[in-house]
Amino acid sequence: KTITRKEKTALLKILPSYCQYLKENPNSLLMKIFGVYKFRSFISSNVYILLMENVHQVCLETIEAKYDLKGSTFRRETIIPPELLESRRYSSLVLKDINFMEMEDPITLCPSEYKRLTVTLSHDIRFLQSAGIMDYSISLVKLNSSLHGRDSSCPSPNPSVNSGLSQLLFSDTRNSAKYSIGIIDLTQTYTCRKLMENRYKRVVHGVPGDSLSAISPQRYGDRMLEFVGQHFVEETKE
């Protein structure tokens, strides 16, 4: 993907701590960055390209829905054309937080997978907070179970399955729906511009500050973890 010069600068600033964190946490859900390249042009300004791993190592035909989640509700909805909504064929769209809350019940995980997911996400988000990064997304893909595989049992924890990959595969114990999850877009820092964006939207649009994407890294991470806690739950025995 293309990034701005400021995003490139922010990324290079956290690169040493990012590399060290991934070495110490090989099962992290943070997207893996392969390189940042600058293309020079005599016609226009320089173009910066970020080369990264696809966090979802799944076949495209198995994807049922894709969600880009920020734990925010302000302008966080993708309008789905009626014909796609009726046929439930919206895998080509990137859906957002409001779509997710309207279309998905809380995802129920077996205890081992719940612990694995929440602990990994918590560690990753705490790292991003310490690095001053905000406005990242949880990328969640819902898979068509009939195409992805017929085994609906809850998988036993096996860190080697995802070692070196920025994704985690898990199943909803209520309906056997399968999901892939990762964290993407790690190039935004809380600059003066982001602070002004927050104040502008609060004053002009009357939006509560905490519902915006442009908030401090600490509050952004806390809100993301609150969102995860509300929509990913642990299975309880009745």
VENTADA-V749196 format. One record per residue. N is the residue number from 1. SS is DSSP state (H for helix, E for strand, C for the rest). PHI is phi in whole degrees, -180 to 180 (999 if undefined). OMEGA is omega as a letter, one per 30 degrees, with the letter a starting at -180 (* if undefined). Layout:
n->N ss->SS phi->PHI omega->OMEGA
n->N ss->SS phi->PHI omega->OMEGA
This chain:
n->1 ss->C phi->999 omega->l
n->2 ss->E phi->-85 omega->l
n->3 ss->E phi->-133 omega->l
n->4 ss->C phi->-83 omega->l
n->5 ss->H phi->-63 omega->l
n->6 ss->H phi->-67 omega->l
n->7 ss->H phi->-66 omega->l
n->8 ss->H phi->-62 omega->l
n->9 ss->H phi->-63 omega->l
n->10 ss->H phi->-64 omega->a
n->11 ss->H phi->-67 omega->l
n->12 ss->H phi->-65 omega->a
n->13 ss->H phi->-66 omega->a
n->14 ss->H phi->-94 omega->a
n->15 ss->H phi->-56 omega->a
n->16 ss->H phi->-60 omega->a
n->17 ss->H phi->-70 omega->l
n->18 ss->H phi->-64 omega->a
n->19 ss->H phi->-64 omega->l
n->20 ss->H phi->-64 omega->a
n->21 ss->H phi->-63 omega->l
n->22 ss->H phi->-67 omega->l
n->23 ss->H phi->-64 omega->a
n->24 ss->H phi->-82 omega->a
n->25 ss->C phi->-132 omega->a
n->26 ss->C phi->-63 omega->l
n->27 ss->C phi->-99 omega->l
n->28 ss->C phi->-58 omega->l
n->29 ss->C phi->-93 omega->l
n->30 ss->E phi->-66 omega->l
n->31 ss->C phi->-59 omega->l
n->32 ss->C phi->-92 omega->a
n->33 ss->E phi->-97 omega->a
n->34 ss->E phi->-94 omega->a
n->35 ss->E phi->172 omega->l
n->36 ss->E phi->-124 omega->a
n->37 ss->E phi->-124 omega->l
n->38 ss->E phi->-111 omega->l
n->39 ss->E phi->-106 omega->a
n->40 ss->C phi->-90 omega->a
n->41 ss->C phi->-137 omega->l
n->42 ss->C phi->-82 omega->a
n->43 ss->C phi->-96 omega->a
n->44 ss->C phi->-130 omega->a
n->45 ss->C phi->-70 omega->a
n->46 ss->C phi->-61 omega->l
n->47 ss->E phi->-115 omega->l
n->48 ss->E phi->-106 omega->a
n->49 ss->E phi->-116 omega->l
n->50 ss->E phi->-101 omega->l
n->51 ss->E phi->-99 omega->a
n->52 ss->E phi->-142 omega->l
n->53 ss->C phi->-75 omega->l
n->54 ss->C phi->-74 omega->a
n->55 ss->C phi->-70 omega->a
n->56 ss->C phi->-110 omega->a
n->57 ss->C phi->-88 omega->a
n->58 ss->C phi->-133 omega->l
n->59 ss->C phi->-74 omega->a
n->60 ss->H phi->-59 omega->a
n->61 ss->H phi->-70 omega->l
n->62 ss->H phi->-89 omega->a
n->63 ss->E phi->-78 omega->l
n->64 ss->E phi->-98 omega->l
n->65 ss->E phi->-155 omega->l
n->66 ss->E phi->-123 omega->a
n->67 ss->E phi->-122 omega->l
n->68 ss->E phi->-111 omega->a
n->69 ss->E phi->-113 omega->l
n->70 ss->C phi->-122 omega->a
n->71 ss->C phi->72 omega->a
n->72 ss->C phi->-121 omega->l
n->73 ss->C phi->-118 omega->a
n->74 ss->C phi->-74 omega->a
n->75 ss->C phi->55 omega->a
n->76 ss->C phi->-114 omega->l
n->77 ss->C phi->-142 omega->l
n->78 ss->C phi->-100 omega->l
n->79 ss->C phi->-77 omega->a
n->80 ss->C phi->-96 omega->l
n->81 ss->C phi->-55 omega->a
n->82 ss->H phi->-53 omega->a
n->83 ss->H phi->-67 omega->l
n->84 ss->H phi->-76 omega->l
n->85 ss->H phi->-66 omega->a
n->86 ss->H phi->-68 omega->a
n->87 ss->H phi->-88 omega->a
n->88 ss->C phi->58 omega->l
n->89 ss->C phi->-112 omega->a
n->90 ss->C phi->-124 omega->l
n->91 ss->C phi->-68 omega->l
n->92 ss->C phi->-79 omega->a
n->93 ss->C phi->-96 omega->l
n->94 ss->E phi->-100 omega->a
n->95 ss->E phi->-84 omega->a
n->96 ss->C phi->-125 omega->a
n->97 ss->H phi->-56 omega->a
n->98 ss->H phi->-65 omega->l
n->99 ss->H phi->-58 omega->a
n->100 ss->H phi->-61 omega->a
n->101 ss->H phi->-68 omega->a
n->102 ss->H phi->-83 omega->a
n->103 ss->H phi->-101 omega->a
n->104 ss->C phi->-121 omega->l
n->105 ss->C phi->-75 omega->l
n->106 ss->C phi->-52 omega->a
n->107 ss->E phi->-81 omega->a
n->108 ss->E phi->-99 omega->a
n->109 ss->E phi->-117 omega->l
n->110 ss->C phi->-66 omega->a
n->111 ss->H phi->-52 omega->a
n->112 ss->H phi->-66 omega->l
n->113 ss->H phi->-72 omega->l
n->114 ss->H phi->-62 omega->l
n->115 ss->H phi->-64 omega->a
n->116 ss->H phi->-61 omega->a
n->117 ss->H phi->-67 omega->a
n->118 ss->H phi->-68 omega->l
n->119 ss->H phi->-67 omega->a
n->120 ss->H phi->-64 omega->l
n->121 ss->H phi->-61 omega->a
n->122 ss->H phi->-62 omega->l
n->123 ss->H phi->-62 omega->a
n->124 ss->H phi->-63 omega->a
n->125 ss->H phi->-71 omega->l
n->126 ss->H phi->-63 omega->l
n->127 ss->H phi->-64 omega->a
n->128 ss->H phi->-63 omega->l
n->129 ss->H phi->-62 omega->a
n->130 ss->H phi->-66 omega->l
n->131 ss->C phi->-87 omega->l
n->132 ss->C phi->77 omega->a
n->133 ss->E phi->-99 omega->l
n->134 ss->C phi->-141 omega->l
n->135 ss->C phi->64 omega->l
n->136 ss->C phi->-82 omega->a
n->137 ss->E phi->-133 omega->l
n->138 ss->E phi->-87 omega->l
n->139 ss->E phi->-95 omega->a
n->140 ss->E phi->-120 omega->l
n->141 ss->E phi->-117 omega->l
n->142 ss->E phi->-96 omega->a
n->143 ss->E phi->-103 omega->l
n->144 ss->C phi->-77 omega->a
n->145 ss->H phi->-60 omega->a
n->146 ss->H phi->-68 omega->l
n->147 ss->H phi->-98 omega->a
n->148 ss->H phi->-73 omega->a
n->149 ss->C phi->162 omega->a
n->150 ss->C phi->-99 omega->a
n->151 ss->C phi->-78 omega->a
n->152 ss->C phi->-97 omega->a
n->153 ss->C phi->-70 omega->l
n->154 ss->C phi->-71 omega->a
n->155 ss->C phi->-68 omega->l
n->156 ss->C phi->-75 omega->a
n->157 ss->C phi->-62 omega->a
n->158 ss->C phi->-149 omega->a
n->159 ss->H phi->-54 omega->a
n->160 ss->H phi->-68 omega->a
n->161 ss->H phi->-61 omega->a
n->162 ss->C phi->-110 omega->a
n->163 ss->C phi->-60 omega->a
n->164 ss->C phi->87 omega->l
n->165 ss->C phi->-108 omega->a
n->166 ss->C phi->-95 omega->a
n->167 ss->C phi->-133 omega->l
n->168 ss->E phi->-136 omega->l
n->169 ss->E phi->-101 omega->l
n->170 ss->E phi->-153 omega->a
n->171 ss->E phi->-123 omega->l
n->172 ss->C phi->-80 omega->a
n->173 ss->C phi->-71 omega->a
n->174 ss->C phi->-78 omega->a
n->175 ss->C phi->-133 omega->l
n->176 ss->C phi->68 omega->l
n->177 ss->C phi->-63 omega->a
n->178 ss->E phi->-110 omega->a
n->179 ss->E phi->-136 omega->l
n->180 ss->E phi->-124 omega->a
n->181 ss->E phi->-138 omega->l
n->182 ss->E phi->-159 omega->l
n->183 ss->E phi->-116 omega->a
n->184 ss->E phi->-128 omega->l
n->185 ss->C phi->63 omega->a
n->186 ss->C phi->-108 omega->a
n->187 ss->C phi->-114 omega->a
n->188 ss->C phi->-103 omega->l
n->189 ss->E phi->-110 omega->a
n->190 ss->C phi->-85 omega->a
n->191 ss->C phi->-89 omega->l
n->192 ss->H phi->-60 omega->l
n->193 ss->H phi->-64 omega->l
n->194 ss->H phi->-67 omega->l
n->195 ss->H phi->-63 omega->l
n->196 ss->H phi->-67 omega->l
n->197 ss->H phi->-61 omega->l
n->198 ss->H phi->-61 omega->a
n->199 ss->H phi->-68 omega->l
n->200 ss->H phi->-62 omega->a
n->201 ss->H phi->-68 omega->l
n->202 ss->H phi->-67 omega->a
n->203 ss->H phi->-80 omega->a
n->204 ss->H phi->-75 omega->a
n->205 ss->C phi->-98 omega->l
n->206 ss->C phi->64 omega->a
n->207 ss->C phi->-95 omega->l
n->208 ss->C phi->-57 omega->a
n->209 ss->H phi->-56 omega->a
n->210 ss->H phi->-72 omega->l
n->211 ss->H phi->-91 omega->a
n->212 ss->C phi->-92 omega->l
n->213 ss->C phi->-79 omega->a
n->214 ss->C phi->-86 omega->l
n->215 ss->C phi->-133 omega->a
n->216 ss->C phi->-61 omega->l
n->217 ss->H phi->-55 omega->a
n->218 ss->H phi->-65 omega->a
n->219 ss->H phi->-69 omega->l
n->220 ss->H phi->-62 omega->a
n->221 ss->H phi->-66 omega->l
n->222 ss->H phi->-61 omega->l
n->223 ss->H phi->-66 omega->l
n->224 ss->H phi->-64 omega->l
n->225 ss->H phi->-67 omega->l
n->226 ss->H phi->-64 omega->l
n->227 ss->H phi->-63 omega->l
n->228 ss->H phi->-61 omega->a
n->229 ss->H phi->-64 omega->l
n->230 ss->H phi->-82 omega->a
n->231 ss->H phi->-114 omega->l
n->232 ss->E phi->-127 omega->a
n->233 ss->E phi->-122 omega->a
n->234 ss->E phi->-89 omega->l
n->235 ss->C phi->-65 omega->l
n->236 ss->C phi->-117 omega->l
n->237 ss->C phi->-82 omega->l
n->238 ss->C phi->-93 omega->*
